[in-house]
Amino acid sequence: MPIKIPGGLPARAILDSERIFALEKPEAERQRVRPLKMVILNLMPKKIETETQLLRLISKSPLQVEIDFMKTSTHESKHVSADHLVKFYEPLEAYEGNCYDGLIVTGAPVEHLRFEDVDYWDEFKRVLDWSSTHVFSTMYMCWGAMAALYQRYGVHKMDLDEKLFGVFPQFLQDEYCFLTNGFDEIALQPHSRLAGVNEADIAANPELQVLTWGPQAGPGLIATRDFSEVFALGHWEYGKYTLAEEYRRDMAKGMSNVPFPRNYFPNDDPALAPLFSWRAHANLLWRNWLNWVYQTTPYDLSEVPQLRAERRLGTDRSIRHAPCSPRDDQFLPFDTSGYGLK
């Protein structure tokens, strides 16, 4: 939540430079408060598990948040009952006339496919088009992040030689960025994916900024300069045992070359309970994002299409803070051996 300060306080400029929300009394008195409205496009097979993970993170915020759930019409989910989908989920068509503070797009276990070969690709693109006018800020995760980066910014997906599986260090690129404000210089992020993104494509696009980066996982958190879109390539939403369950599931199937989750089990012993080493940063990222949306979104959601149009034209004056600035040491090949990370 923001702090309320006396008008004209000299500290205001410093707080602004550090991306700390500070409201002077007249601004605070003009504020009207309402719940945030969010919609989740859940593309994961185990929908109830993913719902729980996301709602657990959202609930850590002191803000009141209203949630809608969106499904694809062109893909039949096989790991959740039809009754659950009918009761709680609606397709895009049911929400097209609504405006939202935020959209959350999950990952999906289809990163081995070309985007165009995914059966709901055309529908996914329609969601992106709709969100660009009807949603103030979108959080994409894993495959959802890769797909949106490709479709909207021409960032190509790169197949990995082997699955990136485990918990990997991410190094902070700007200590005062809104989304990572309060992060330690090293944050741990779970990954479970067969693909990554072309970093040269990101560097060549001035609309994008890398907020965290790791020597093994590459970019972990990316955002547009106006924070209208946030891309988390890892799974900060994962619970303590999610990677363990995936590992044991694949082992039970007798799959060959099942990767072992790195930096996860103590002493690499799967008989021991894994370490929940990313929870604090996960909670902080989601609190920061929800707080940023809360502070910058209009009270009247019908104003969202106009504000999004102004952002595209560069005429929006509602965001007074500068975008993140990369650290001088970004992308250096940090030696993580002293931290017990491999």
C-alpha positions in Angstrom: 0.0 0.0 0.0 1.2 3.6 -0.6 2.3 6.0 2.1 0.6 9.3 2.5 3.0 12.3 3.0 2.6 16.0 3.5 2.4 18.1 0.3 5.8 19.4 -1.0 7.9 17.1 1.3 11.4 17.1 -0.2 11.6 13.3 0.3 9.0 13.0 -2.4 11.5 13.3 -5.3 13.8 10.6 -3.7 10.9 8.3 -3.1 9.8 8.8 -6.7 13.3 7.9 -8.0 13.2 4.7 -5.9 9.8 3.8 -7.3 8.1 3.9 -3.9 4.5 4.9 -4.0 3.9 8.1 -2.0 0.7 10.0 -2.1 0.5 13.6 -1.0 -2.7 14.5 1.0 -4.7 16.0 -1.9 -4.0 12.9 -4.0 -4.9 10.5 -1.2 -8.2 12.4 -0.5 -9.2 12.2 -4.2 -8.7 8.4 -4.3 -11.7 6.2 -4.5 -11.2 2.6 -3.4 -12.7 -0.5 -5.1 -11.7 -4.2 -5.4 -9.3 -5.1 -8.2 -10.9 -7.1 -11.0 -8.7 -9.9 -12.3 -9.3 -12.6 -14.9 -7.2 -15.8 -15.1 -6.7 -17.6 -18.4 -5.8 -21.0 -17.0 -4.1 -23.2 -19.7 -2.6 -25.8 -17.3 -4.0 -29.3 -17.4 -4.4 -29.5 -13.6 -6.6 -26.5 -13.3 -7.5 -26.8 -9.6 -3.9 -27.1 -8.6 -2.9 -24.0 -10.6 -5.9 -22.1 -9.3 -4.8 -22.8 -5.8 -1.2 -21.7 -6.4 -2.3 -18.4 -8.0 -5.0 -17.6 -5.5 -2.5 -18.3 -2.7 -0.2 -15.7 -4.0 -2.9 -13.2 -4.7 -4.4 -13.6 -1.2 -1.1 -12.4 0.3 -1.9 -8.9 -0.8 -3.9 -6.7 1.6 -6.0 -5.6 -1.4 -9.4 -7.0 -2.2 -9.4 -8.8 -5.5 -12.3 -10.2 -7.5 -11.4 -13.2 -9.8 -12.9 -14.5 -13.0 -11.7 -17.6 -14.7 -11.3 -17.9 -18.5 -11.0 -21.1 -20.6 -10.3 -21.9 -24.2 -13.1 -23.1 -26.4 -10.9 -24.9 -28.9 -9.2 -27.3 -26.5 -10.8 -30.0 -24.4 -9.3 -30.2 -20.9 -8.9 -33.9 -19.8 -7.5 -33.4 -16.3 -10.5 -31.6 -14.7 -14.2 -32.4 -14.6 -16.5 -30.8 -17.1 -18.7 -29.8 -14.2 -15.8 -27.7 -12.7 -15.3 -25.9 -16.0 -19.0 -25.2 -16.5 -19.3 -24.0 -13.0 -16.3 -21.7 -12.7 -15.0 -21.0 -16.2 -16.2 -19.0 -19.2 -14.7 -18.5 -22.7 -13.4 -15.2 -24.0 -16.8 -14.4 -25.6 -18.3 -14.1 -22.1 -15.8 -11.4 -21.0 -15.2 -9.5 -24.2 -17.3 -6.5 -23.0 -15.6 -6.4 -19.6 -12.5 -4.3 -18.7 -10.1 -5.6 -16.0 -7.3 -4.3 -13.9 -5.3 -7.4 -14.6 -5.1 -10.6 -16.7 -3.1 -13.6 -15.6 -2.1 -16.1 -18.3 -0.6 -19.4 -17.1 1.9 -21.7 -18.8 1.0 -24.8 -20.7 2.9 -28.1 -21.4 3.2 -27.4 -25.1 6.6 -25.6 -25.4 7.8 -28.5 -27.5 5.4 -27.5 -30.3 5.5 -24.6 -32.7 3.2 -21.9 -31.5 1.2 -22.2 -34.7 0.7 -25.9 -34.1 -1.0 -25.4 -30.7 -4.7 -26.2 -31.2 -5.8 -23.0 -29.4 -3.3 -20.7 -31.0 -5.8 -18.6 -32.9 -7.9 -18.2 -29.8 -4.9 -17.3 -27.7 -4.1 -14.5 -30.2 -7.7 -13.2 -29.8 -7.2 -13.0 -26.1 -4.0 -11.0 -26.6 -5.8 -8.6 -28.9 -8.6 -8.2 -26.5 -6.3 -7.7 -23.5 -4.4 -4.9 -25.3 -7.5 -2.7 -25.1 -9.5 -4.1 -22.2 -6.8 -5.0 -19.6 -4.6 -2.6 -17.7 -1.7 -5.0 -17.0 -1.1 -8.7 -17.9 1.1 -11.2 -16.1 2.2 -14.1 -18.4 3.9 -17.2 -17.1 6.2 -19.8 -18.7 4.7 -20.9 -22.0 2.2 -18.0 -21.8 5.1 -15.6 -21.5 7.0 -17.1 -24.4 3.9 -17.2 -26.6 3.0 -13.5 -25.9 6.6 -12.4 -26.4 6.6 -14.1 -29.8 3.2 -12.9 -31.0 3.5 -9.3 -29.7 7.2 -8.5 -29.9 8.7 -11.0 -32.3 10.8 -12.8 -29.6 11.5 -16.3 -30.9 11.3 -19.4 -28.8 14.6 -21.4 -28.5 14.5 -25.2 -27.9 16.8 -26.3 -25.2 19.3 -29.1 -25.5 17.9 -30.6 -22.3 15.0 -29.7 -20.0 15.6 -26.8 -17.6 14.4 -28.4 -14.4 15.0 -27.2 -10.8 15.5 -24.0 -8.9 17.9 -21.5 -10.4 19.4 -18.2 -9.3 18.2 -15.0 -10.9 20.2 -11.8 -10.5 18.4 -8.5 -9.9 18.9 -6.0 -12.7 17.4 -2.8 -11.0 17.0 -2.7 -7.2 14.4 0.1 -7.5 12.2 -1.4 -10.1 8.5 -1.5 -9.0 8.1 -5.2 -9.7 11.3 -6.3 -7.9 11.5 -3.6 -5.3 12.6 -5.4 -2.1 14.2 -8.3 -3.9 17.5 -9.7 -2.7 20.3 -9.4 -5.3 19.9 -13.1 -5.9 16.4 -14.6 -6.1 15.7 -18.3 -6.7 13.1 -19.2 -9.4 11.7 -22.7 -10.2 11.9 -23.7 -13.8 10.4 -26.7 -15.7 10.6 -26.1 -19.4 12.0 -27.4 -22.7 12.4 -24.0 -24.3 13.7 -20.5 -23.7 13.6 -17.2 -25.5 16.1 -15.5 -27.9 17.9 -12.9 -25.7 19.1 -11.0 -28.8 15.5 -10.5 -29.8 14.7 -9.0 -26.4 17.8 -6.8 -26.4 16.8 -5.5 -29.9 13.4 -4.4 -28.8 13.4 -1.0 -26.9 9.9 -1.7 -25.5 11.2 -4.6 -23.4 13.3 -4.6 -20.2 14.9 -7.6 -18.4 14.3 -7.4 -14.7 16.0 -10.6 -13.5 18.6 -12.8 -15.3 20.5 -16.0 -14.4 23.5 -17.7 -15.9 21.6 -21.1 -16.3 18.1 -19.9 -16.9 18.6 -16.7 -18.7 15.9 -14.0 -18.4 13.5 -14.9 -15.6 11.4 -11.8 -15.5 10.8 -9.4 -18.4 8.4 -6.4 -18.7 7.4 -3.7 -21.1 8.6 -0.3 -20.3 5.1 0.8 -19.1 4.6 -2.4 -17.2 1.4 -3.2 -19.1 2.8 -6.6 -19.7 5.0 -8.7 -17.4 6.6 -12.0 -18.5 7.7 -14.6 -15.9 9.6 -17.4 -17.7 9.8 -19.5 -14.5 7.3 -20.7 -12.0 7.3 -18.5 -8.9 3.8 -19.7 -8.4 4.8 -23.3 -7.8 4.2 -24.8 -4.4 6.9 -26.5 -2.3 6.3 -30.0 -3.7 5.3 -29.2 -7.3 8.7 -30.1 -8.8 9.0 -33.2 -6.7 5.6 -34.4 -7.9 6.6 -33.8 -11.5 9.9 -35.7 -11.0 8.3 -38.7 -9.3 5.5 -38.8 -11.9 7.9 -39.0 -14.8 10.0 -41.6 -12.9 6.9 -43.7 -12.3 6.1 -43.6 -16.0 9.5 -45.2 -16.7 10.5 -42.3 -18.9 14.1 -42.3 -20.1 16.5 -39.5 -19.3 14.2 -38.0 -16.6 16.1 -34.8 -15.4 16.9 -34.4 -11.7 15.6 -31.2 -10.2 18.7 -29.0 -9.5 19.1 -27.0 -6.3 15.9 -28.4 -4.9 16.4 -31.5 -2.6 18.8 -31.1 0.3 22.1 -32.8 -0.7 20.3 -33.9 -3.9 18.5 -36.6 -1.9 15.0 -37.0 -3.2 14.1 -38.9 0.0 14.4 -35.6 1.8 11.7 -32.9 1.8 12.6 -30.2 -0.8 13.5 -26.7 0.2 10.9 -24.0 -0.4 13.5 -21.4 -1.3 11.6 -19.1 -3.6 8.4 -18.4 -1.6 9.4 -14.9 -0.2 10.3 -13.6 -3.7 7.2 -15.1 -5.2 5.0 -13.3 -2.6 6.9 -10.1 -3.0 6.6 -10.1 -6.8 2.9 -10.6 -6.8 2.3 -8.0 -4.0 4.4 -5.5 -6.0 2.5 -6.2 -9.2 -0.9 -6.0 -7.5 0.1 -2.8 -5.7 1.4 -1.2 -8.9 -1.9 -2.1 -10.7 -3.9 -0.8 -7.8 -2.1 2.5 -7.7 -2.1 3.2 -11.5 -5.3 1.7 -12.8 -8.3 4.0 -13.1 -11.2 3.8 -10.7 -13.6 3.6 -13.6 -12.6 0.5 -15.6 -14.4 1.8 -18.6 -11.4 4.2 -19.0 -9.0 1.4 -19.6 -9.3 1.3 -23.4 -8.6 5.0 -23.6 -5.6 4.7 -21.3 -4.2 1.7 -23.2 -4.5 3.7 -26.5 -2.7 6.7 -24.9 0.1 4.4 -23.8 0.5 3.1 -27.3 0.7 6.7 -28.5 3.1 7.7 -25.7 0.7 10.4 -24.4 -0.3 8.8 -21.1 0.7 11.0 -18.2 -0.8 8.8 -15.4 2.5 7.0 -14.8 5.0 9.5 -13.4 7.8 7.1 -12.6 10.7 6.3 -15.0 11.1 2.8 -16.3 13.7 0.5 -14.7 17.4 1.1 -15.5 19.7 -1.9 -15.9 22.5 -2.3 -13.4 26.0 -1.7 -14.7 26.9 -5.4 -13.9 23.9 -7.0 -15.6 24.5 -10.2 -17.4 28.0 -10.7 -15.9 28.8 -14.4 -15.5 28.3 -14.5 -11.7 30.0 -17.3 -9.8 27.2 -19.0 -7.8 29.3 -21.8 -6.3 29.7 -20.0 -3.0 25.9 -20.1 -2.6 25.6 -23.8 -3.1 23.9 -23.4 -6.5 24.8 -25.4 -9.5 
